[in-house]
């Protein structure tokens, strides 16, 4: 099933564009190899590279390039072109694709998609696409090449480790001034693989969770014993990387900050051609909001000279921990409505605790989406490695797909969450003049005030556990109506105006 958008196909990232990228990569590799073999023709080859890889394509052949636009979230027309995924100007609680189509994000993601060298992200992306999902959150850099058990996966690192000298993991020290080409080539390939499948990526550039654990911090590239550059992410000797005044996540350590900026610019260079990306500076930075926002501004300024400007978190969007981190439907609904005044997409992201209850997760995700939010599930069961494992959360994965399938034909950006429509019973309602979706976490009956929705509607009950609709019936708008779900399990009511 394709990604969720209003154009039916959901494929904002065209096949042609992805093929172009692949061909460019092949040309770039061949030219670089040729340059490496000879110094006499380096100037000529450099000129050819510029011609072949420039926006104009081959000499005398012009390729259309979208016009430069305002940063994400700026004012504009209903379906104006942008340089990348952006906040929709007319429907700011939703995103818009680079071709101006509004989009709802529903996704499922794992910790090791990019960072773990044995993780098959193409297989993961194939699974997401087959389930009708359209986003994955992706960690780029954990800070260490390998963490202790039980998280002992081998990571790809952005910095080379040439030594001399040994770091705390008994491997050669990092040189923070030398980037690892394999890291950034893998990053470009990751973005292209997602693009080919119509998926968005939320790229986490830095992990701040590990900084609070002394046994993990001692392995970090910015810990003083682990690099050749004299960079010290803990000058006050706290034993962690959490010092928000002078530590790794601070504006008070100019040397650390400059190397962080260099890394971020290199990331931007790698992803600048892709329009399916939003950038999250740090996962679980609770130490300095000013530091994180400053790095957003560094990227924003650097991207002004780039072909695309990306949505930045937390500059343009709330971090996941700032939206809501509860499973209770009433709490989720209330939090999302309270934050609607921010006029930005609100992503309900479950990255705070692993929940073994499919029922709790299902109720939470339906509540979030029908409260005007987006949904992204932190999934410890997504294991796409050399030895495939059985899907231990297969039922939940199907149910996330059922949510995506239900929302696909709707236009949630034209709908509003409206508690006033619920006169009695327990339900969360998202409605426009032409359609209404009501989620009943505990089934039962609900009285909806349809006085503001006159006309004839087709009504159907949807089973979110099985992904099936019941038989349709006619419902009259224009007045309060009492409707009873089939039983006490959770159900979704869909009202669609006739002849729409």
N, C-alpha and C positions, 0 to 999 in steps of 0.2 A: 504494500500500500504506500502511496507517495506521501511526501511531507504535507503538512496541513497548511493550506493557504487558500485564498479566494479564487485562484485561477484554474482550479480543477486539477491541474497537474502537480502543483506545489514545487515544480523544479525550477527554482529561481536561478540556479547555477547551471547554465546550459551545457549540454554535451559538447557543443562546438567549443565553448570557452575552455572546458577541461581538456579537450584534445589539443587545443592551442598550447596550453600549459605543458602538456606532456612533450609536444614537439619542441617547444622552446628549451625544455630541460635537456633533451637529447642534443640539440644544437649547442647549448652552453657547455655540456660535458665534452663534446668532441672538440670544440674550440679551445677549451682550457687544456685538454690533452695536447693539442697541436702547439699551443703557446709554450707548454712545458717542454716540448721536444726541441724547440728552436728559439733562439733569441733574435735571429736576423729578421724574421717575418713577424715579430710580435706586434709591431705597429700596425701592419696590414691586417693581421688577424683581429686585433682589437677593433679596428674600424669595421671589419665585417661583422664582428659580434654586435657592435652598436647598431649597425643597420638591421641585422636579422632580428634582434631582440627588442628593438625600439617600438613604440606604439605605431609607427608607420609601417612596420613589417619590412618586406624587401624594398629595395630602392624603386621608387615610382609607384608603389602600391600602398594606398592609404587604407588603414583600418579604423573603423569608428571606435571612439573612446568616450565613455560617459563624461559629461561636463562636470567640473569640480563643483561641489555643493557645500552648503553650510555643514558644520559639525553635526553629528547625530542628534536629533531632537529639535532642530531648528525649524522655523516656520516655512511653509511651502504649500504646494497644491495637494489635492487629495491623493493623486498617484504620481507624484514627481519622481524622477529618477534620483537615486543617491549613489554615493560611491561604494556603499556597503550596507550590511544590515544596520538599521537605524531605528530610533523611536518614531513611531508614526506621527506625523504632525497634526493630523485631524483626530486621531484616536490614540492619544498618548499612553494609554494603559496597555497598548499592544505594539509590536514591532512592525516594521515594513522591510520587505526585501529590497535588493538593489534596483529592481524594476518597479518599485512602488506599490507592491501588493501587501496588504495587511496580513499578519501571520501570528498565530498562537503557537507557543512553544510547549511541547510535551516530550519529555525525554527520560533516559535511563542511562546511568554511567557507572564506571568503575574507577578505582584508584590508579591502576597501573596501565591504562590504555596506551599512553605514549611513553611514560618513563621506564616501564619494565621492558627490558630488551627482548624478552621471550613472548610478549603479548602481541596477538594478531589483531590489530585494530581494524583491518579490513573485514575480518569475520564478525567482529562486534558491530561494525557499521551495517553490514549486510543484515544482521539480526534486527537492528533497530529499524531499518527501512522496511523489512518484511512485516514488522509489527506496527507500521504506520507512524512511528515516532520521528522526531525531526531535530533533536538536539542531544549532544553529549557534553558533559563537563569534563575537562581534561587537565590533569596535573602535568606541567612540563618539567619542573625541577623541584626535587625534594630537598636538595642541599648536600646530599651525600651519595656516593656511588653505591653503597650497600648498607642497609640498616640491619641491626641485630635481629635474631629470632624473636618473635615469629614472623616479622616482616622482612625477611632476608632476601628480597628480590634484588637482582642485579639491575641497576639504573644506568641509563645513558646520561652523561653529564655535559653541560655546555662548555666546560673548561677542560683544557688538556692537563695531563699530569706527568710532566717530563722529569720531575725532580730537579736538582739533586735533593737528597734527604727524604726521610720517610714521614708520612703523616700518622695520625693516631690510629689509622686502620692498617698500618704497616705497608701501605702502598706508597708510590712516589707522591710528593707534594704537588698540589695544584699550582698552575701559573694562571692567575686570574686575568692576565693580559693576553692570553692566547686561547682563542675559541676552538672548540671541537667541531670540525666541519661535518662529521657524521651526525651530530645532534641537530644541526640546522637543516641538513638534507632530509633527515627523518621528519622534521617538523613540516617542511614543505610537502613531503609525500603524504603525511597525515592529513593536512588541509586539503590536498587534492583528492585524496580518497573519500573524504567526507563530501566534498563538492560534487564529485561524480555521482554520489548517492542521494543528493538533495538534502544533506544534513548540515545543521549549524554546529559550531563548536564554541564552547565557552572555555577559553584557554587560561589556566591559572599559571602565572609566570613564576610565583614564589610560594612555597609552603611555609606558613608561620606556625603551624601546629607543632612541628618537631622542635621548635626553638625552646619550648618550655620544659623539655625533657633533657636533663643533663647528660644522660648516657647517649642521646642522639646528637645533642649540640656538639659534643666533643669530636664528632665525625664530620661536622659541617665544613664546607670549603672556606667559609669566612671565619672559622675559629683560628686563632692566631698560630696554632701549631701545624696547620694543615696546608698553608700556602707559602709561596716564595716571595710574596709581594709585601710582607709586613702588614697585611690587612688584619685588623683585630675587631671582630664584631662584638666583643665583650671587654672593653678596656677597663671597666670597673670591677672585673673579676667576680661576677655574680654566679658564674658556672652555667649560665644559660644565655640564650640570644634574645631575651625578652626586654632588655633595658630600653625603654622608650625615650630616654634622654640622650644616651650616647652609644647605644648598642646597634645591633643589626637593623632593627625596625625603628630608626630615629633619624631626625634631621641634624643631630648633634655629632655625627661622625662623618666628616667630609670625605675621608678616604674610602670608607665603605660605600658611601652614596655614589661616588663617581664610578666605582666598579659596577654597582647595580645599574646605573644609567647606561653604561656601556653594554651590559648584557641585554637590557630592554631594547635598546636601539638595534641590536643585532637580531632580536626576536622580530621586531617590526620589519626589518629588512627582509626577513624570511617569509613573512606572511602578507606583505604589502599588496600582492597581486590578488588576494582572495577576498571575496565579498561575503563569505559565510561565517565570519568570525566576530565574536565579542571578546574583549580582554578583561580578565579579572586579575588585578595586581597580586593580591595575596589571599591565600586561604587562612582564615581564622587569625587575622592580625587584631589582637586586642590591646596593642601596646602603644601605637601612635597612629591615629587617624590622619594627622597632618602629613606624616611620612608617606602614607599610601596615596593620599590625594596629590601630593607633590609629584610622585612618580607618574600619576595619571596626566598631570599637566606637562611633564617632560615628554611623554608619548604624544599628547595632543599637539604640542608645538612641533615635534619631529615629523609627525604625519602630515603637516601642512604642505610639505614638499613632496609627499607621496601621492600615488594615484588614488588611494583609498584612505578614508578616516573611519576608525572603528569605534563602536560603543565601548566605553570604559567604565569599569566597576572599581571603586565606588563613586566616581565622579558623575556618571550619568544614571547609575542604578544603585539601589541599596545592595550591600553584601547580603549573602544568604542568611547570615545569623541576625541581620537587622530586620528581616521581614516577619517571620514568626517561626518558632521552633517548638511546636506542640502538636500532638496528635488529635486533640479534642476538636471536633468540627465547629462547635460554637466559638471556641477561642480563635481558630483559624479564620473563620468568617469575620469575626469582629476586628481582628488585626488587619485584615486586608481592606476592609471598609474604612477603618480609621486612617489608613495610609493612602487612600485614593486621592487625597488633596495634593499629593506630591506630583501627580500627573506623569507617572512613569510606569513602565511594566514592573509588576511585582511577581517575582519568581519564588514559589513555595518549594524550597529545596530541603530535602530530608537529611542533609549531612550534619547530623548531630548525634544520632544514635541508631544502631541497627535494630529494627523492629521485626520480630518474628511473626507478627499477626497480620496476615493478608487482609483481614476484615478492617483493622484499624487503618492500615495504609490506604485501602480502597476508599473508605469513608473520608479520609483526609484529602486525598487527591481530587475526588469529585467535588468536595466542598470548596477547595481552593479555586478550581477552574470555574465553577458556577458562582463564585464570589468575585469574578473578574480577574483572576490571577492566572499564572502559568505554573507548570509542574515539572520538576526534575527530581528523579529518584536516585539516591545514593545506594548502590546495589553491590553488596559483597558477594553476590552469587554469579556475577558476570566473569567467567573465567575462560577466555579464548586464548589458549596456549597450545604448545606443541601436542600435548595429550589432552584432548577435549574431555571435559567432565560432564556428567549428567546435569541437567538444569534443575537445581533443587528448589527454585522458586518459579516453576513453569506456570502454575495457576496465576500467580501475581503478574507475571509478564503478560499473560493473555489479557488480564483485566486492565492493565495499563493500555494495552492495545484497544480494548473495548472503549475506553474513554476517548482515545484519539479518533477512533472510527465514528463515534457518536458526534463529536464536535466538528468533524471534517465538513459536512454539508452546511453547518450553521455559520453565521457571521457574528461571532461574539463581540467584535469591535463595534457593531451597531447596537449592541444590547447593553443593559445596565443592571447591576445587582440592585434589587429593590425589596427591602423588607416590608414595605407598606403593602405590598401585594398579598402578603400572608396574613389573613385575618384570624385564622386559628390553625393549630397543628404545628408540626416541626418540619420546616422545609427552608431551603435556600433557593432563591429565584433569580434567574438572569433573563431579562425580557427586553424586547423591542415591540414596535407596533405590529409586527408580522409573525413573531415567534416567541415562544416562552419555554424555558427549560427549568424544571423544579426538581431539586434533589431532596429526597426524603430519607435521611439516614436510618430511621427506624420504621419505615413504611407507615402503615396506618392511614388515617384520613387527613386531608388538609382542605381548608377553605381559602380559595384564591379570589381576590377582588379584581374581577375582570371588567370593572366599569370603564376603565380607560382603554380597554381593548375590545371595541365592538366588532361584530361580524361573526362569520362562521369559521370554526377552526377544526382541523383534524387532530384528534388526540390519540396518543399511544403511550403505553407504559413500556419502559426499557429496563431490562434486567442487567445491571452492571456486573454481575458475577458471571453470567453466561454470554453476554453480548448479543442478546436477542430482543426483538420487539414483540409485543403482544398485538392482538388484532386492533385495528384502528376503529374509532367511532367519532361521531360528530359532536362537537361541543359548541355551545352558544356563548359568545362573549357579551360584554356590555353590562354585566351584573356579577355579584358574588356567586361562586360555584363551589360546591363541596365535591371533592373527588377522593376516592378510596383506593389505595394501593392494593395489589393482590394479596399481600400478607405483611407480616411484621419485619421482614428483611428490608434492606435498603433498596429503593427503587427510584427511577427517574421518569418524570412526566414530561412529554414533549407535546406542545401545542403549536401547530403550523397553520397559518391563515390560509383559507381555501383560495385557489387561483393565484398563489404566490410562487 
